[in-house]
């Protein structure tokens, strides 16, 4: 009889992936928000716009990724 360390094969990977993406979402959001608040007095230009687009893209990527690999219901 083999010892089963995980209840099903895909469950731990989904839970770890979900936790990693949620962590990245919050860290990316916090750093981006602080960065945007600190740059309120700077000039508006291509560099500022590209930084904000990168922040928005990261938020979408990490947020949607965390939603798509939600852990399944526990049995």
PDB file with SEQRES, HELIX, SHEET and CRYST1 records, atoms N, CA, C and O in Angstrom:
SEQRES   1 A   75  UNK UNK UNK UNK UNK UNK UNK UNK UNK UNK UNK UNK UNK          
SEQRES   2 A   75  UNK UNK UNK UNK UNK UNK UNK UNK UNK UNK UNK UNK UNK          
SEQRES   3 A   75  UNK UNK UNK UNK UNK UNK UNK UNK UNK UNK UNK UNK UNK          
SEQRES   4 A   75  UNK UNK UNK UNK UNK UNK UNK UNK UNK UNK UNK UNK UNK          
SEQRES   5 A   75  UNK UNK UNK UNK UNK UNK UNK UNK UNK UNK UNK UNK UNK          
SEQRES   6 A   75  UNK UNK UNK UNK UNK UNK UNK UNK UNK UNK                      
HELIX    1 AA1 UNK A   11  UNK A   38  1                                  28    
HELIX    2 AA2 UNK A   46  UNK A   68  1                                  23    
CRYST1    1.000    1.000    1.000  90.00  90.00  90.00 P 1           1          
ATOM      1  N   UNK A   1       0.841  -1.175   0.000  1.00  0.00           N  
ATOM      2  CA  UNK A   1       0.000   0.000   0.000  1.00  0.00           C  
ATOM      3  C   UNK A   1       0.891   1.245   0.000  1.00  0.00           C  
ATOM      4  O   UNK A   1       1.776   1.384   0.844  1.00  0.00           O  
ATOM      5  N   UNK A   2       0.654   2.128  -0.935  1.00  0.00           N  
ATOM      6  CA  UNK A   2       1.470   3.340  -1.069  1.00  0.00           C  
ATOM      7  C   UNK A   2       0.876   4.475  -0.231  1.00  0.00           C  
ATOM      8  O   UNK A   2      -0.338   4.580  -0.058  1.00  0.00           O  
ATOM      9  N   UNK A   3       1.754   5.298   0.271  1.00  0.00           N  
ATOM     10  CA  UNK A   3       1.313   6.469   1.036  1.00  0.00           C  
ATOM     11  C   UNK A   3       0.984   7.583   0.060  1.00  0.00           C  
ATOM     12  O   UNK A   3       1.792   7.919  -0.807  1.00  0.00           O  
ATOM     13  N   UNK A   4      -0.195   8.151   0.200  1.00  0.00           N  
ATOM     14  CA  UNK A   4      -0.600   9.263  -0.674  1.00  0.00           C  
ATOM     15  C   UNK A   4      -0.320  10.565   0.059  1.00  0.00           C  
ATOM     16  O   UNK A   4      -0.892  10.842   1.114  1.00  0.00           O  
ATOM     17  N   UNK A   5       0.570  11.355  -0.522  1.00  0.00           N  
ATOM     18  CA  UNK A   5       0.933  12.626   0.095  1.00  0.00           C  
ATOM     19  C   UNK A   5      -0.060  13.711  -0.264  1.00  0.00           C  
ATOM     20  O   UNK A   5      -0.257  14.637   0.522  1.00  0.00           O  
ATOM     21  N   UNK A   6      -0.693  13.631  -1.425  1.00  0.00           N  
ATOM     22  CA  UNK A   6      -1.645  14.642  -1.892  1.00  0.00           C  
ATOM     23  C   UNK A   6      -2.952  13.960  -2.254  1.00  0.00           C  
ATOM     24  O   UNK A   6      -2.930  12.830  -2.743  1.00  0.00           O  
ATOM     25  N   UNK A   7      -4.088  14.604  -2.034  1.00  0.00           N  
ATOM     26  CA  UNK A   7      -5.363  13.962  -2.338  1.00  0.00           C  
ATOM     27  C   UNK A   7      -5.579  13.686  -3.820  1.00  0.00           C  
ATOM     28  O   UNK A   7      -6.143  12.649  -4.172  1.00  0.00           O  
ATOM     29  N   UNK A   8      -5.149  14.580  -4.687  1.00  0.00           N  
ATOM     30  CA  UNK A   8      -5.235  14.351  -6.123  1.00  0.00           C  
ATOM     31  C   UNK A   8      -4.027  14.996  -6.780  1.00  0.00           C  
ATOM     32  O   UNK A   8      -3.362  15.841  -6.182  1.00  0.00           O  
ATOM     33  N   UNK A   9      -3.746  14.596  -8.012  1.00  0.00           N  
ATOM     34  CA  UNK A   9      -2.483  14.998  -8.625  1.00  0.00           C  
ATOM     35  C   UNK A   9      -2.395  16.492  -8.944  1.00  0.00           C  
ATOM     36  O   UNK A   9      -1.311  17.064  -8.827  1.00  0.00           O  
ATOM     37  N   UNK A  10      -3.482  17.141  -9.340  1.00  0.00           N  
ATOM     38  CA  UNK A  10      -3.417  18.538  -9.735  1.00  0.00           C  
ATOM     39  C   UNK A  10      -3.709  19.538  -8.624  1.00  0.00           C  
ATOM     40  O   UNK A  10      -3.477  20.734  -8.803  1.00  0.00           O  
ATOM     41  N   UNK A  11      -4.209  19.078  -7.488  1.00  0.00           N  
ATOM     42  CA  UNK A  11      -4.636  20.001  -6.426  1.00  0.00           C  
ATOM     43  C   UNK A  11      -3.495  20.815  -5.828  1.00  0.00           C  
ATOM     44  O   UNK A  11      -3.644  22.031  -5.703  1.00  0.00           O  
ATOM     45  N   UNK A  12      -2.360  20.217  -5.450  1.00  0.00           N  
ATOM     46  CA  UNK A  12      -1.317  21.051  -4.827  1.00  0.00           C  
ATOM     47  C   UNK A  12      -0.719  22.068  -5.789  1.00  0.00           C  
ATOM     48  O   UNK A  12      -0.378  23.179  -5.381  1.00  0.00           O  
ATOM     49  N   UNK A  13      -0.588  21.705  -7.047  1.00  0.00           N  
ATOM     50  CA  UNK A  13      -0.039  22.643  -8.022  1.00  0.00           C  
ATOM     51  C   UNK A  13      -0.960  23.830  -8.214  1.00  0.00           C  
ATOM     52  O   UNK A  13      -0.499  24.966  -8.325  1.00  0.00           O  
ATOM     53  N   UNK A  14      -2.252  23.576  -8.254  1.00  0.00           N  
ATOM     54  CA  UNK A  14      -3.208  24.685  -8.404  1.00  0.00           C  
ATOM     55  C   UNK A  14      -3.181  25.584  -7.190  1.00  0.00           C  
ATOM     56  O   UNK A  14      -3.226  26.807  -7.324  1.00  0.00           O  
ATOM     57  N   UNK A  15      -3.109  24.997  -5.999  1.00  0.00           N  
ATOM     58  CA  UNK A  15      -3.095  25.809  -4.783  1.00  0.00           C  
ATOM     59  C   UNK A  15      -1.821  26.638  -4.692  1.00  0.00           C  
ATOM     60  O   UNK A  15      -1.870  27.808  -4.314  1.00  0.00           O  
ATOM     61  N   UNK A  16      -0.685  26.046  -5.033  1.00  0.00           N  
ATOM     62  CA  UNK A  16       0.576  26.780  -4.989  1.00  0.00           C  
ATOM     63  C   UNK A  16       0.584  27.867  -6.056  1.00  0.00           C  
ATOM     64  O   UNK A  16       0.989  28.998  -5.789  1.00  0.00           O  
ATOM     65  N   UNK A  17       0.138  27.531  -7.258  1.00  0.00           N  
ATOM     66  CA  UNK A  17       0.090  28.522  -8.331  1.00  0.00           C  
ATOM     67  C   UNK A  17      -0.848  29.664  -8.007  1.00  0.00           C  
ATOM     68  O   UNK A  17      -0.542  30.822  -8.291  1.00  0.00           O  
ATOM     69  N   UNK A  18      -1.977  29.351  -7.422  1.00  0.00           N  
ATOM     70  CA  UNK A  18      -2.937  30.386  -7.028  1.00  0.00           C  
ATOM     71  C   UNK A  18      -2.326  31.300  -5.968  1.00  0.00           C  
ATOM     72  O   UNK A  18      -2.455  32.522  -6.045  1.00  0.00           O  
ATOM     73  N   UNK A  19      -1.663  30.703  -4.983  1.00  0.00           N  
ATOM     74  CA  UNK A  19      -1.053  31.505  -3.910  1.00  0.00           C  
ATOM     75  C   UNK A  19       0.071  32.384  -4.448  1.00  0.00           C  
ATOM     76  O   UNK A  19       0.198  33.540  -4.043  1.00  0.00           O  
ATOM     77  N   UNK A  20       0.888  31.852  -5.357  1.00  0.00           N  
ATOM     78  CA  UNK A  20       1.989  32.637  -5.931  1.00  0.00           C  
ATOM     79  C   UNK A  20       1.446  33.807  -6.740  1.00  0.00           C  
ATOM     80  O   UNK A  20       1.924  34.934  -6.604  1.00  0.00           O  
ATOM     81  N   UNK A  21       0.450  33.546  -7.579  1.00  0.00           N  
ATOM     82  CA  UNK A  21      -0.104  34.626  -8.403  1.00  0.00           C  
ATOM     83  C   UNK A  21      -0.834  35.670  -7.568  1.00  0.00           C  
ATOM     84  O   UNK A  21      -0.785  36.858  -7.888  1.00  0.00           O  
ATOM     85  N   UNK A  22      -1.507  35.248  -6.507  1.00  0.00           N  
ATOM     86  CA  UNK A  22      -2.155  36.232  -5.634  1.00  0.00           C  
ATOM     87  C   UNK A  22      -1.115  37.081  -4.909  1.00  0.00           C  
ATOM     88  O   UNK A  22      -1.297  38.287  -4.742  1.00  0.00           O  
ATOM     89  N   UNK A  23      -0.029  36.449  -4.481  1.00  0.00           N  
ATOM     90  CA  UNK A  23       1.048  37.204  -3.847  1.00  0.00           C  
ATOM     91  C   UNK A  23       1.669  38.209  -4.804  1.00  0.00           C  
ATOM     92  O   UNK A  23       1.907  39.359  -4.435  1.00  0.00           O  
ATOM     93  N   UNK A  24       1.932  37.775  -6.039  1.00  0.00           N  
ATOM     94  CA  UNK A  24       2.482  38.690  -7.039  1.00  0.00           C  
ATOM     95  C   UNK A  24       1.506  39.819  -7.356  1.00  0.00           C  
ATOM     96  O   UNK A  24       1.919  40.959  -7.571  1.00  0.00           O  
ATOM     97  N   UNK A  25       0.221  39.505  -7.386  1.00  0.00           N  
ATOM     98  CA  UNK A  25      -0.794  40.530  -7.642  1.00  0.00           C  
ATOM     99  C   UNK A  25      -0.730  41.629  -6.585  1.00  0.00           C  
ATOM    100  O   UNK A  25      -0.732  42.814  -6.919  1.00  0.00           O  
ATOM    101  N   UNK A  26      -0.673  41.239  -5.311  1.00  0.00           N  
ATOM    102  CA  UNK A  26      -0.665  42.235  -4.232  1.00  0.00           C  
ATOM    103  C   UNK A  26       0.644  43.006  -4.175  1.00  0.00           C  
ATOM    104  O   UNK A  26       0.641  44.218  -3.959  1.00  0.00           O  
ATOM    105  N   UNK A  27       1.770  42.310  -4.370  1.00  0.00           N  
ATOM    106  CA  UNK A  27       3.073  42.987  -4.333  1.00  0.00           C  
ATOM    107  C   UNK A  27       3.207  43.945  -5.517  1.00  0.00           C  
ATOM    108  O   UNK A  27       3.640  45.086  -5.352  1.00  0.00           O  
ATOM    109  N   UNK A  28       2.832  43.477  -6.716  1.00  0.00           N  
ATOM    110  CA  UNK A  28       2.886  44.321  -7.916  1.00  0.00           C  
ATOM    111  C   UNK A  28       1.975  45.532  -7.758  1.00  0.00           C  
ATOM    112  O   UNK A  28       2.342  46.645  -8.135  1.00  0.00           O  
ATOM    113  N   UNK A  29       0.804  45.315  -7.208  1.00  0.00           N  
ATOM    114  CA  UNK A  29      -0.133  46.413  -7.002  1.00  0.00           C  
ATOM    115  C   UNK A  29       0.364  47.428  -5.996  1.00  0.00           C  
ATOM    116  O   UNK A  29       0.223  48.633  -6.203  1.00  0.00           O  
ATOM    117  N   UNK A  30       0.946  46.950  -4.904  1.00  0.00           N  
ATOM    118  CA  UNK A  30       1.445  47.869  -3.878  1.00  0.00           C  
ATOM    119  C   UNK A  30       2.613  48.696  -4.402  1.00  0.00           C  
ATOM    120  O   UNK A  30       2.647  49.913  -4.218  1.00  0.00           O  
ATOM    121  N   UNK A  31       3.575  48.035  -5.059  1.00  0.00           N  
ATOM    122  CA  UNK A  31       4.716  48.774  -5.605  1.00  0.00           C  
ATOM    123  C   UNK A  31       4.280  49.740  -6.703  1.00  0.00           C  
ATOM    124  O   UNK A  31       4.792  50.856  -6.791  1.00  0.00           O  
ATOM    125  N   UNK A  32       3.352  49.320  -7.526  1.00  0.00           N  
ATOM    126  CA  UNK A  32       2.865  50.204  -8.584  1.00  0.00           C  
ATOM    127  C   UNK A  32       2.111  51.395  -8.038  1.00  0.00           C  
ATOM    128  O   UNK A  32       2.253  52.509  -8.541  1.00  0.00           O  
ATOM    129  N   UNK A  33       1.314  51.169  -7.016  1.00  0.00           N  
ATOM    130  CA  UNK A  33       0.565  52.273  -6.413  1.00  0.00           C  
ATOM    131  C   UNK A  33       1.509  53.275  -5.759  1.00  0.00           C  
ATOM    132  O   UNK A  33       1.342  54.484  -5.918  1.00  0.00           O  
ATOM    133  N   UNK A  34       2.486  52.781  -5.033  1.00  0.00           N  
ATOM    134  CA  UNK A  34       3.466  53.677  -4.409  1.00  0.00           C  
ATOM    135  C   UNK A  34       4.250  54.423  -5.483  1.00  0.00           C  
ATOM    136  O   UNK A  34       4.492  55.623  -5.351  1.00  0.00           O  
ATOM    137  N   UNK A  35       4.646  53.726  -6.538  1.00  0.00           N  
ATOM    138  CA  UNK A  35       5.370  54.369  -7.627  1.00  0.00           C  
ATOM    139  C   UNK A  35       4.557  55.442  -8.313  1.00  0.00           C  
ATOM    140  O   UNK A  35       5.081  56.499  -8.665  1.00  0.00           O  
ATOM    141  N   UNK A  36       3.268  55.172  -8.507  1.00  0.00           N  
ATOM    142  CA  UNK A  36       2.409  56.176  -9.145  1.00  0.00           C  
ATOM    143  C   UNK A  36       2.171  57.370  -8.227  1.00  0.00           C  
ATOM    144  O   UNK A  36       2.099  58.505  -8.698  1.00  0.00           O  
ATOM    145  N   UNK A  37       2.049  57.128  -6.934  1.00  0.00           N  
ATOM    146  CA  UNK A  37       1.853  58.244  -6.006  1.00  0.00           C  
ATOM    147  C   UNK A  37       3.100  59.106  -5.895  1.00  0.00           C  
ATOM    148  O   UNK A  37       2.998  60.323  -5.742  1.00  0.00           O  
ATOM    149  N   UNK A  38       4.269  58.495  -5.970  1.00  0.00           N  
ATOM    150  CA  UNK A  38       5.513  59.259  -5.894  1.00  0.00           C  
ATOM    151  C   UNK A  38       5.792  60.046  -7.166  1.00  0.00           C  
ATOM    152  O   UNK A  38       6.525  61.034  -7.133  1.00  0.00           O  
ATOM    153  N   UNK A  39       5.220  59.622  -8.279  1.00  0.00           N  
ATOM    154  CA  UNK A  39       5.484  60.302  -9.543  1.00  0.00           C  
ATOM    155  C   UNK A  39       4.377  61.285  -9.920  1.00  0.00           C  
ATOM    156  O   UNK A  39       4.280  61.679 -11.082  1.00  0.00           O  
ATOM    157  N   UNK A  40       3.542  61.687  -8.965  1.00  0.00           N  
ATOM    158  CA  UNK A  40       2.456  62.619  -9.287  1.00  0.00           C  
ATOM    159  C   UNK A  40       2.981  63.990  -9.698  1.00  0.00           C  
ATOM    160  O   UNK A  40       2.353  64.665 -10.514  1.00  0.00           O  
ATOM    161  N   UNK A  41       4.110  64.411  -9.155  1.00  0.00           N  
ATOM    162  CA  UNK A  41       4.644  65.730  -9.462  1.00  0.00           C  
ATOM    163  C   UNK A  41       5.576  65.732 -10.667  1.00  0.00           C  
ATOM    164  O   UNK A  41       6.050  66.793 -11.072  1.00  0.00           O  
ATOM    165  N   UNK A  42       5.842  64.587 -11.238  1.00  0.00           N  
ATOM    166  CA  UNK A  42       6.746  64.535 -12.379  1.00  0.00           C  
ATOM    167  C   UNK A  42       6.010  64.882 -13.668  1.00  0.00           C  
ATOM    168  O   UNK A  42       4.783  64.971 -13.702  1.00  0.00           O  
ATOM    169  N   UNK A  43       6.774  65.070 -14.699  1.00  0.00           N  
ATOM    170  CA  UNK A  43       6.191  65.434 -15.991  1.00  0.00           C  
ATOM    171  C   UNK A  43       5.519  64.226 -16.626  1.00  0.00           C  
ATOM    172  O   UNK A  43       5.900  63.078 -16.398  1.00  0.00           O  
ATOM    173  N   UNK A  44       4.526  64.520 -17.416  1.00  0.00           N  
ATOM    174  CA  UNK A  44       3.824  63.464 -18.143  1.00  0.00           C  
ATOM    175  C   UNK A  44       4.554  63.256 -19.459  1.00  0.00           C  
ATOM    176  O   UNK A  44       4.808  64.210 -20.194  1.00  0.00           O  
ATOM    177  N   UNK A  45       4.889  62.020 -19.752  1.00  0.00           N  
ATOM    178  CA  UNK A  45       5.605  61.719 -20.980  1.00  0.00           C  
ATOM    179  C   UNK A  45       5.485  60.257 -21.319  1.00  0.00           C  
ATOM    180  O   UNK A  45       4.711  59.514 -20.716  1.00  0.00           O  
ATOM    181  N   UNK A  46       6.270  59.865 -22.297  1.00  0.00           N  
ATOM    182  CA  UNK A  46       6.216  58.485 -22.759  1.00  0.00           C  
ATOM    183  C   UNK A  46       6.693  57.526 -21.673  1.00  0.00           C  
ATOM    184  O   UNK A  46       6.135  56.439 -21.523  1.00  0.00           O  
ATOM    185  N   UNK A  47       7.709  57.911 -20.921  1.00  0.00           N  
ATOM    186  CA  UNK A  47       8.230  57.026 -19.868  1.00  0.00           C  
ATOM    187  C   UNK A  47       7.187  56.795 -18.774  1.00  0.00           C  
ATOM    188  O   UNK A  47       7.022  55.669 -18.306  1.00  0.00           O  
ATOM    189  N   UNK A  48       6.492  57.841 -18.369  1.00  0.00           N  
ATOM    190  CA  UNK A  48       5.463  57.690 -17.337  1.00  0.00           C  
ATOM    191  C   UNK A  48       4.309  56.837 -17.848  1.00  0.00           C  
ATOM    192  O   UNK A  48       3.786  55.991 -17.123  1.00  0.00           O  
ATOM    193  N   UNK A  49       3.917  57.061 -19.087  1.00  0.00           N  
ATOM    194  CA  UNK A  49       2.814  56.291 -19.663  1.00  0.00           C  
ATOM    195  C   UNK A  49       3.194  54.824 -19.804  1.00  0.00           C  
ATOM    196  O   UNK A  49       2.379  53.949 -19.510  1.00  0.00           O  
ATOM    197  N   UNK A  50       4.411  54.536 -20.247  1.00  0.00           N  
ATOM    198  CA  UNK A  50       4.815  53.145 -20.401  1.00  0.00           C  
ATOM    199  C   UNK A  50       4.910  52.448 -19.042  1.00  0.00           C  
ATOM    200  O   UNK A  50       4.590  51.265 -18.932  1.00  0.00           O  
ATOM    201  N   UNK A  51       5.347  53.171 -18.008  1.00  0.00           N  
ATOM    202  CA  UNK A  51       5.386  52.586 -16.672  1.00  0.00           C  
ATOM    203  C   UNK A  51       3.994  52.254 -16.156  1.00  0.00           C  
ATOM    204  O   UNK A  51       3.790  51.214 -15.531  1.00  0.00           O  
ATOM    205  N   UNK A  52       3.045  53.131 -16.414  1.00  0.00           N  
ATOM    206  CA  UNK A  52       1.675  52.868 -15.971  1.00  0.00           C  
ATOM    207  C   UNK A  52       1.040  51.739 -16.760  1.00  0.00           C  
ATOM    208  O   UNK A  52       0.283  50.944 -16.203  1.00  0.00           O  
ATOM    209  N   UNK A  53       1.338  51.655 -18.054  1.00  0.00           N  
ATOM    210  CA  UNK A  53       0.811  50.545 -18.848  1.00  0.00           C  
ATOM    211  C   UNK A  53       1.410  49.217 -18.406  1.00  0.00           C  
ATOM    212  O   UNK A  53       0.724  48.195 -18.403  1.00  0.00           O  
ATOM    213  N   UNK A  54       2.690  49.227 -18.033  1.00  0.00           N  
ATOM    214  CA  UNK A  54       3.323  48.020 -17.514  1.00  0.00           C  
ATOM    215  C   UNK A  54       2.677  47.602 -16.190  1.00  0.00           C  
ATOM    216  O   UNK A  54       2.471  46.413 -15.949  1.00  0.00           O  
ATOM    217  N   UNK A  55       2.360  48.568 -15.342  1.00  0.00           N  
ATOM    218  CA  UNK A  55       1.708  48.269 -14.069  1.00  0.00           C  
ATOM    219  C   UNK A  55       0.313  47.682 -14.305  1.00  0.00           C  
ATOM    220  O   UNK A  55      -0.050  46.678 -13.692  1.00  0.00           O  
ATOM    221  N   UNK A  56      -0.457  48.300 -15.184  1.00  0.00           N  
ATOM    222  CA  UNK A  56      -1.807  47.804 -15.474  1.00  0.00           C  
ATOM    223  C   UNK A  56      -1.750  46.410 -16.089  1.00  0.00           C  
ATOM    224  O   UNK A  56      -2.554  45.543 -15.746  1.00  0.00           O  
ATOM    225  N   UNK A  57      -0.796  46.194 -17.002  1.00  0.00           N  
ATOM    226  CA  UNK A  57      -0.643  44.874 -17.612  1.00  0.00           C  
ATOM    227  C   UNK A  57      -0.285  43.805 -16.603  1.00  0.00           C  
ATOM    228  O   UNK A  57      -0.806  42.692 -16.670  1.00  0.00           O  
ATOM    229  N   UNK A  58       0.597  44.124 -15.668  1.00  0.00           N  
ATOM    230  CA  UNK A  58       0.947  43.165 -14.616  1.00  0.00           C  
ATOM    231  C   UNK A  58      -0.224  42.855 -13.709  1.00  0.00           C  
ATOM    232  O   UNK A  58      -0.428  41.704 -13.323  1.00  0.00           O  
ATOM    233  N   UNK A  59      -0.994  43.872 -13.367  1.00  0.00           N  
ATOM    234  CA  UNK A  59      -2.167  43.648 -12.527  1.00  0.00           C  
ATOM    235  C   UNK A  59      -3.169  42.733 -13.230  1.00  0.00           C  
ATOM    236  O   UNK A  59      -3.733  41.828 -12.614  1.00  0.00           O  
ATOM    237  N   UNK A  60      -3.384  42.973 -14.512  1.00  0.00           N  
ATOM    238  CA  UNK A  60      -4.304  42.112 -15.262  1.00  0.00           C  
ATOM    239  C   UNK A  60      -3.766  40.687 -15.376  1.00  0.00           C  
ATOM    240  O   UNK A  60      -4.511  39.726 -15.186  1.00  0.00           O  
ATOM    241  N   UNK A  61      -2.483  40.547 -15.683  1.00  0.00           N  
ATOM    242  CA  UNK A  61      -1.884  39.228 -15.846  1.00  0.00           C  
ATOM    243  C   UNK A  61      -1.961  38.422 -14.552  1.00  0.00           C  
ATOM    244  O   UNK A  61      -2.420  37.280 -14.559  1.00  0.00           O  
ATOM    245  N   UNK A  62      -1.516  39.006 -13.446  1.00  0.00           N  
ATOM    246  CA  UNK A  62      -1.494  38.263 -12.189  1.00  0.00           C  
ATOM    247  C   UNK A  62      -2.908  38.053 -11.636  1.00  0.00           C  
ATOM    248  O   UNK A  62      -3.199  36.994 -11.082  1.00  0.00           O  
ATOM    249  N   UNK A  63      -3.773  39.036 -11.778  1.00  0.00           N  
ATOM    250  CA  UNK A  63      -5.139  38.897 -11.273  1.00  0.00           C  
ATOM    251  C   UNK A  63      -5.942  37.861 -12.030  1.00  0.00           C  
ATOM    252  O   UNK A  63      -6.591  37.009 -11.424  1.00  0.00           O  
ATOM    253  N   UNK A  64      -5.903  37.927 -13.361  1.00  0.00           N  
ATOM    254  CA  UNK A  64      -6.635  36.938 -14.153  1.00  0.00           C  
ATOM    255  C   UNK A  64      -6.021  35.558 -14.027  1.00  0.00           C  
ATOM    256  O   UNK A  64      -6.738  34.557 -14.021  1.00  0.00           O  
ATOM    257  N   UNK A  65      -4.696  35.493 -13.925  1.00  0.00           N  
ATOM    258  CA  UNK A  65      -4.051  34.200 -13.725  1.00  0.00           C  
ATOM    259  C   UNK A  65      -4.479  33.554 -12.424  1.00  0.00           C  
ATOM    260  O   UNK A  65      -4.727  32.349 -12.385  1.00  0.00           O  
ATOM    261  N   UNK A  66      -4.570  34.336 -11.357  1.00  0.00           N  
ATOM    262  CA  UNK A  66      -4.998  33.794 -10.069  1.00  0.00           C  
ATOM    263  C   UNK A  66      -6.461  33.364 -10.114  1.00  0.00           C  
ATOM    264  O   UNK A  66      -6.842  32.390  -9.465  1.00  0.00           O  
ATOM    265  N   UNK A  67      -7.271  34.074 -10.866  1.00  0.00           N  
ATOM    266  CA  UNK A  67      -8.673  33.676 -10.984  1.00  0.00           C  
ATOM    267  C   UNK A  67      -8.834  32.409 -11.810  1.00  0.00           C  
ATOM    268  O   UNK A  67      -9.695  31.580 -11.515  1.00  0.00           O  
ATOM    269  N   UNK A  68      -8.014  32.255 -12.843  1.00  0.00           N  
ATOM    270  CA  UNK A  68      -8.165  31.103 -13.723  1.00  0.00           C  
ATOM    271  C   UNK A  68      -7.677  29.804 -13.086  1.00  0.00           C  
ATOM    272  O   UNK A  68      -8.223  28.742 -13.386  1.00  0.00           O  
ATOM    273  N   UNK A  69      -6.672  29.854 -12.223  1.00  0.00           N  
ATOM    274  CA  UNK A  69      -6.202  28.610 -11.599  1.00  0.00           C  
ATOM    275  C   UNK A  69      -6.603  28.568 -10.128  1.00  0.00           C  
ATOM    276  O   UNK A  69      -5.799  28.251  -9.252  1.00  0.00           O  
ATOM    277  N   UNK A  70      -7.852  28.892  -9.888  1.00  0.00           N  
ATOM    278  CA  UNK A  70      -8.396  28.798  -8.540  1.00  0.00           C  
ATOM    279  C   UNK A  70      -8.342  27.361  -8.059  1.00  0.00           C  
ATOM    280  O   UNK A  70      -8.575  26.442  -8.845  1.00  0.00           O  
ATOM    281  N   UNK A  71      -8.045  27.149  -6.804  1.00  0.00           N  
ATOM    282  CA  UNK A  71      -8.063  25.771  -6.295  1.00  0.00           C  
ATOM    283  C   UNK A  71      -9.478  25.204  -6.334  1.00  0.00           C  
ATOM    284  O   UNK A  71     -10.452  25.913  -6.082  1.00  0.00           O  
ATOM    285  N   UNK A  72      -9.574  23.934  -6.648  1.00  0.00           N  
ATOM    286  CA  UNK A  72     -10.873  23.288  -6.700  1.00  0.00           C  
ATOM    287  C   UNK A  72     -11.456  23.089  -5.313  1.00  0.00           C  
ATOM    288  O   UNK A  72     -10.777  23.316  -4.311  1.00  0.00           O  
ATOM    289  N   UNK A  73     -12.716  22.665  -5.251  1.00  0.00           N  
ATOM    290  CA  UNK A  73     -13.321  22.426  -3.937  1.00  0.00           C  
ATOM    291  C   UNK A  73     -12.660  21.236  -3.249  1.00  0.00           C  
ATOM    292  O   UNK A  73     -12.332  20.236  -3.887  1.00  0.00           O  
ATOM    293  N   UNK A  74     -12.475  21.359  -1.959  1.00  0.00           N  
ATOM    294  CA  UNK A  74     -11.858  20.266  -1.201  1.00  0.00           C  
ATOM    295  C   UNK A  74     -12.880  19.147  -1.002  1.00  0.00           C  
ATOM    296  O   UNK A  74     -14.074  19.386  -0.819  1.00  0.00           O  
ATOM    297  N   UNK A  75     -12.375  17.945  -1.044  1.00  0.00           N  
ATOM    298  CA  UNK A  75     -13.289  16.778  -0.922  1.00  0.00           C  
ATOM    299  C   UNK A  75     -13.132  16.139   0.435  1.00  0.00           C  
ATOM    300  O   UNK A  75     -13.804  15.153   0.734  1.00  0.00           O  
TER     301      UNK A  75                                                      
END                                                                             
